[in-house]
């Protein structure tokens, strides 16, 4: 996991240590395995950026996917986890 500190000057640095961040405006998670990779960043305003690789025929970037609540973010994460790693990956999480 990484956090970005809005209080710091640009370019923003990603911090792996939450205690090093004063004004967190995003959290990022990278999941890898089973031949795929999923990187998800949730911003404070509910926007979600997603990069994924689910094989040669299915990869991409989705910017500004809206997740206006924790439940909506969970739905977005479940959807992409299933897309990248298969239906059993979301059920196990």
C-alpha positions in Angstrom: 0.0 0.0 0.0 1.1 3.6 -0.6 -0.3 6.9 0.4 0.0 10.4 -1.2 0.3 13.5 0.9 -1.6 16.5 -0.6 0.3 18.8 1.7 3.6 18.2 0.0 4.8 20.1 -3.0 4.5 18.5 -6.5 5.6 16.1 -7.7 3.8 14.2 -5.0 5.8 11.2 -3.7 4.1 7.9 -2.8 4.8 6.9 0.8 4.8 3.3 2.0 4.6 4.5 5.6 1.2 6.0 6.6 2.8 7.9 9.5 4.9 9.9 7.0 1.8 11.4 5.5 0.1 14.4 7.1 -2.8 15.1 4.7 -3.6 11.8 2.8 -5.5 12.4 -0.4 -5.1 8.9 -1.9 -4.3 5.3 -1.0 -2.9 2.8 -3.6 -2.9 -0.9 -3.6 -1.2 -3.3 -6.0 -2.3 -7.0 -6.2 -0.3 -9.5 -8.3 -0.6 -13.2 -8.9 -2.3 -15.9 -11.0 -0.8 -14.3 -14.1 -2.4 -10.8 -13.6 -1.8 -7.5 -11.9 -4.2 -5.0 -10.5 -3.3 -1.5 -9.3 -6.0 0.6 -7.7 -5.8 4.2 -6.4 -8.6 5.6 -4.3 -8.6 9.4 -4.0 -10.2 11.4 -1.2 -12.9 12.7 -3.6 -14.1 9.2 -4.5 -12.3 9.0 -7.9 -10.6 5.7 -8.5 -7.8 5.1 -11.0 -7.3 1.5 -12.1 -4.5 -0.2 -14.1 -4.9 -3.9 -14.8 -3.3 -6.8 -16.8 -5.4 -9.9 -17.1 -3.5 -11.4 -20.0 -2.5 -10.4 -23.5 -6.1 -9.8 -24.6 -7.3 -8.0 -21.5 -5.4 -5.1 -20.0 -6.0 -1.4 -19.6 -6.3 1.8 -17.6 -9.6 3.2 -16.3 -9.4 6.8 -14.9 -11.9 8.6 -12.8 -14.1 5.6 -12.0 -16.4 7.0 -9.3 -16.7 5.2 -6.0 -18.8 7.6 -3.8 -18.9 5.4 -0.8 -16.9 2.6 0.9 -19.5 0.1 -0.4 -19.2 1.4 -4.0 -15.4 1.2 -3.8 -15.7 -2.4 -2.6 -17.9 -3.1 -5.6 -15.3 -1.6 -8.0 -12.5 -3.5 -6.3 -14.5 -6.8 -6.5 -15.4 -6.3 -10.1 -11.8 -5.7 -11.2 -10.4 -8.5 -8.9 -12.8 -10.9 -10.7 -11.8 -9.5 -14.1 -8.1 -9.9 -13.5 -7.9 -13.0 -11.3 -11.1 -14.9 -12.0 -14.3 -15.4 -10.0 -12.8 -17.4 -7.2 -10.4 -14.5 -6.3 -13.2 -12.2 -5.2 -15.0 -14.9 -3.3 -11.8 -15.7 -1.3 -11.2 -12.1 -0.4 
